[in-house]
Amino acid sequence: MAVQQNKVSKSRRDKRRSHDSLKAVNMAICANCGEKKRPHHICMACGYYGGREVLIYDDETDLDEEY
């Protein structure tokens, strides 16, 4: 088992951890509806990607109804 020989200072420890923080997610604007979406992903609001409809949302289906 590894045993520490000398105390690691707070400065040295924090320098090592400087790359561990989470990065902010880039957001793009959907050209069809104007909602925010992830770049190179389908817009979940309208179902469009690259100017054409990829997902077809059925407005008649209500997911909250129990059958």
C-alpha positions in Angstrom: 0.0 0.0 0.0 1.3 3.5 -0.9 2.4 5.5 2.1 2.8 9.3 1.9 6.4 10.3 2.8 5.9 14.0 3.2 2.9 16.3 3.6 1.3 17.5 0.4 0.6 21.2 0.7 -2.8 22.6 0.0 -1.4 24.6 -2.9 0.1 21.5 -4.6 -3.0 19.4 -3.9 -5.3 22.1 -5.4 -3.0 22.5 -8.5 -3.4 18.8 -9.2 -7.2 19.1 -8.9 -7.5 22.1 -11.1 -8.7 20.0 -14.1 -11.3 18.1 -12.2 -14.0 20.8 -12.3 -17.1 20.3 -14.5 -17.2 22.2 -17.8 -20.2 24.2 -18.8 -22.3 22.6 -21.6 -22.3 24.5 -24.9 -25.8 25.3 -26.1 -27.0 26.1 -29.6 -30.2 27.6 -30.8 -32.6 25.5 -32.8 -33.1 27.1 -36.2 -36.7 25.8 -36.4 -38.2 26.7 -33.0 -35.5 28.8 -31.3 -35.2 26.6 -28.2 -31.8 25.8 -26.7 -30.4 22.4 -27.7 -27.0 20.6 -27.5 -24.9 21.0 -30.7 -25.2 18.1 -33.2 -28.3 16.7 -31.4 -31.9 16.6 -32.2 -34.0 19.4 -30.8 -36.2 17.7 -28.2 -38.8 20.6 -28.4 -39.7 20.2 -32.0 -37.9 17.1 -33.3 -35.9 18.8 -36.0 -32.2 18.3 -36.9 -30.4 19.9 -39.8 -33.5 21.6 -41.1 -35.6 18.4 -41.4 -38.0 16.6 -39.1 -36.4 13.6 -37.5 -38.8 12.9 -34.6 -42.5 13.0 -35.1 -44.4 14.0 -32.0 -48.0 12.8 -31.8 -50.1 15.6 -30.3 -53.1 13.4 -29.7 -51.2 11.1 -27.3 -51.4 12.1 -23.7 -48.9 10.3 -21.6 -50.6 11.3 -18.3 -53.8 9.4 -19.1 -54.2 5.9 -17.6 -55.6 3.2 -19.9 
